Amino acid sequence: MTSPICPLCNSTATVFCEKPKHLFYKCDTCDGIFRPTHTFLTAEAEKEHYEKHNNDVFDERYQAFVSPIVDAVLYDFSPEAKGLDFGSGTGPVIAKMLTDKGYQVQNYDLFFANDISLLKQKYDYVSCCEVMEHFHHPYQEFELLKSLLLPKGKLYCKTAIYNNQMPFENWYYKDDFTHVFIYQPKTLEWIKEEFHFSNLIIQEKLLVFEN
């Protein structure tokens, strides 16, 4: 039996968590934790799953959830800067909160705002909130995200990082079947080096890759 291959760094991996409903491997090189492709939902089932999310852009709890990204953009950039919310979902709350402040933000989403012309432009900042754990092809996705940034641009991400805070089999974040790639601190550092980001900031509720 051949060893599974990490979809991020193309290295070998070993079984990390094997339960009746959940099978994850961990990469021997970058520490990425991932589901095998045969367990992925179909595109139709994945879209249906996202449509069940109650992402009301006027919901104060939802606004508070994305506020680490919004606050960082407001601090780092002026309204003249050009932004993209990558994976904006059914309720593009980041764009709403920023445009309410006079900022210029476009929305792109594979299922709900699939205007690929937006992926051929350059931006001062790109937000990626609760999206990167859904990447089926994380290497290609981060390659794309890096290509979207202007010099000195910033990529703001939000996801739950696994850092041995509890046994993985007990960690709630793995239970969502659309969460197919989980990041550890070493995984993020690998991405920084591989894609030549100048800096990486890891905070509890915010990740920032600087071009």
C-alpha positions as CSV (number, residue, x, y, z in Angstrom):
1,M,0.0,0.0,0.0
2,T,1.4,3.3,-1.0
3,S,1.7,6.2,1.5
4,P,-0.7,9.0,1.1
5,I,0.7,12.2,-0.3
6,C,0.2,15.7,1.3
7,P,-1.8,17.9,-1.0
8,L,0.2,21.0,0.2
9,C,3.8,20.0,0.1
10,N,3.6,16.7,-1.8
11,S,5.4,14.7,0.9
12,T,4.4,11.4,2.5
13,A,2.0,11.2,5.4
14,T,0.9,8.8,8.1
15,V,-2.4,8.0,9.7
16,F,-3.2,10.6,12.4
17,C,-6.8,10.0,13.3
18,E,-8.9,7.0,12.3
19,K,-12.5,6.9,13.5
20,P,-15.6,5.4,12.0
21,K,-16.6,8.8,10.5
22,H,-13.3,10.6,10.3
23,L,-9.9,9.6,8.7
24,F,-7.1,12.1,8.7
25,Y,-3.4,11.8,7.8
26,K,-0.6,14.0,9.0
27,C,2.2,15.1,6.7
28,D,5.7,14.0,7.6
29,T,7.2,17.3,6.4
30,C,4.8,20.3,6.8
31,D,2.6,18.8,9.6
32,G,-0.6,19.5,7.6
33,I,-3.5,17.3,8.6
34,F,-5.8,16.2,5.8
35,R,-8.7,13.9,4.8
36,P,-8.2,11.5,1.9
37,T,-9.9,12.6,-1.3
38,H,-12.3,9.7,-1.4
39,T,-14.0,11.0,1.7
40,F,-14.7,14.5,0.2
41,L,-18.3,15.6,-0.3
42,T,-19.4,16.2,-3.9
43,A,-19.5,19.8,-5.1
44,E,-23.4,19.7,-4.9
45,A,-23.3,18.4,-1.3
46,E,-20.7,20.9,-0.3
47,K,-22.7,23.8,-1.7
48,E,-25.8,22.5,0.1
49,H,-23.9,22.4,3.3
50,Y,-22.8,26.0,3.0
51,E,-26.3,27.2,2.1
52,K,-27.3,26.0,5.6
53,H,-25.0,28.5,7.2
54,N,-27.0,31.4,8.7
55,N,-24.6,34.1,7.5
56,D,-26.7,37.2,8.0
57,V,-24.5,40.3,7.3
58,F,-26.5,42.3,9.9
59,D,-26.0,39.7,12.6
60,E,-23.9,41.3,15.3
61,R,-22.4,37.9,16.3
62,Y,-21.3,37.2,12.8
63,Q,-19.9,40.7,12.5
64,A,-18.0,40.2,15.7
65,F,-16.7,36.8,14.4
66,V,-15.1,38.4,11.4
67,S,-14.0,41.6,13.2
68,P,-10.3,40.6,13.6
69,I,-9.9,40.7,9.8
70,V,-12.0,43.9,9.4
71,D,-10.2,45.7,12.2
72,A,-6.8,44.7,10.8
73,V,-7.7,46.1,7.3
74,L,-9.0,49.3,8.8
75,Y,-5.7,49.7,10.7
76,D,-3.4,48.7,7.9
77,F,-5.0,50.3,4.8
78,S,-6.8,53.5,3.8
79,P,-10.2,53.4,2.0
80,E,-8.4,53.9,-1.4
81,A,-6.8,50.5,-1.1
82,K,-8.2,47.7,-3.2
83,G,-9.4,44.6,-1.5
84,L,-10.9,41.1,-2.3
85,D,-12.8,38.8,0.0
86,F,-11.9,35.4,-1.2
87,G,-14.5,32.8,-0.3
88,S,-17.1,35.4,0.7
89,G,-19.8,32.7,1.1
90,T,-23.6,33.3,1.3
91,G,-23.3,36.4,3.4
92,P,-20.4,38.7,2.5
93,V,-20.2,40.4,5.8
94,I,-16.5,41.5,5.6
95,A,-17.2,43.4,2.4
96,K,-20.3,45.0,3.9
97,M,-18.5,46.1,7.1
98,L,-15.6,47.6,5.0
99,T,-17.7,49.2,2.3
100,D,-19.8,50.8,5.1
101,K,-16.5,52.5,6.0
102,G,-15.9,53.7,2.4
103,Y,-13.5,50.8,1.4
104,Q,-13.4,49.1,-2.0
105,V,-13.9,45.4,-1.7
106,Q,-14.9,42.8,-4.3
107,N,-16.4,39.4,-3.4
108,Y,-15.3,36.1,-4.9
109,D,-16.7,32.7,-4.0
110,L,-16.4,29.4,-5.9
111,F,-20.1,28.6,-5.3
112,F,-21.9,32.0,-4.7
113,A,-19.9,34.7,-6.5
114,N,-17.8,32.9,-9.1
115,D,-16.5,35.8,-11.2
116,I,-13.2,34.5,-12.3
117,S,-12.2,37.9,-13.8
118,L,-11.6,39.0,-10.2
119,L,-8.8,36.4,-9.9
120,K,-6.9,38.1,-12.8
121,Q,-6.5,41.3,-10.9
122,K,-4.1,42.5,-8.1
123,Y,-5.1,43.7,-4.7
124,D,-3.6,45.6,-1.7
125,Y,-5.3,43.1,0.6
126,V,-7.1,39.8,0.4
127,S,-9.3,38.3,3.2
128,C,-9.9,34.6,3.5
129,C,-12.2,34.0,6.5
130,E,-12.9,30.4,7.4
131,V,-12.0,29.3,3.9
132,M,-8.5,27.7,3.9
133,E,-9.7,24.6,5.8
134,H,-11.9,23.8,2.8
135,F,-9.1,23.9,0.3
136,H,-9.1,20.6,-1.7
137,H,-5.8,21.7,-3.4
138,P,-4.1,23.9,-0.8
139,Y,-0.9,24.4,-2.8
140,Q,-2.7,25.7,-5.8
141,E,-5.0,27.8,-3.7
142,F,-2.1,29.5,-1.8
143,E,-0.3,30.0,-5.1
144,L,-3.3,31.8,-6.4
145,L,-3.8,33.9,-3.2
146,K,-0.1,35.0,-3.4
147,S,-0.5,35.9,-7.1
148,L,-3.4,38.2,-6.2
149,L,-1.4,40.5,-3.9
150,L,0.3,43.7,-4.9
151,P,3.8,44.4,-3.5
152,K,3.5,45.0,0.2
153,G,0.0,43.5,0.1
154,K,-1.4,41.4,2.9
155,L,-3.4,38.2,3.1
156,Y,-5.6,38.0,6.1
157,C,-6.8,34.6,7.1
158,K,-9.0,33.1,9.8
159,T,-9.2,29.4,10.6
160,A,-8.8,27.2,13.7
161,I,-5.2,26.1,14.1
162,Y,-4.5,22.7,15.7
163,N,-1.7,23.1,18.2
164,N,-2.2,20.1,20.4
165,Q,-4.7,22.0,22.6
166,M,-6.5,18.7,23.1
167,P,-6.5,15.2,21.6
168,F,-7.3,15.6,17.9
169,E,-10.1,13.0,18.0
170,N,-11.9,15.2,20.6
171,W,-11.4,18.5,18.7
172,Y,-14.7,19.9,17.3
173,Y,-13.2,21.5,14.2
174,K,-12.5,18.1,12.6
175,D,-16.2,17.1,12.7
176,D,-17.2,19.3,9.8
177,F,-16.8,17.1,6.7
178,T,-16.0,20.1,4.6
179,H,-12.9,20.8,6.7
180,V,-10.5,18.8,4.6
181,F,-7.1,20.4,5.4
182,I,-6.1,21.5,9.0
183,Y,-3.1,23.7,9.7
184,Q,-0.6,23.5,12.5
185,P,2.0,26.3,13.2
186,K,4.7,24.4,11.2
187,T,2.3,24.2,8.2
188,L,1.9,27.9,8.2
189,E,5.6,28.5,8.4
190,W,6.0,26.1,5.4
191,I,3.5,28.2,3.4
192,K,5.4,31.4,4.3
193,E,8.7,30.0,3.1
194,E,7.4,28.2,0.0
195,F,5.5,31.2,-1.4
196,H,8.1,33.8,-0.3
197,F,5.9,35.8,2.0
198,S,8.1,38.4,3.8
199,N,6.4,37.8,7.2
200,L,3.8,35.7,9.0
201,I,1.9,36.8,12.0
202,I,0.0,34.1,13.9
203,Q,-2.5,35.2,16.4
204,E,-5.4,33.3,18.1
205,K,-8.0,34.8,15.8
206,L,-6.0,36.1,12.9
207,L,-3.3,35.0,10.5
208,V,-1.5,37.6,8.4
209,F,0.8,36.7,5.4
210,E,2.7,39.8,4.2
211,N,3.9,40.1,0.7
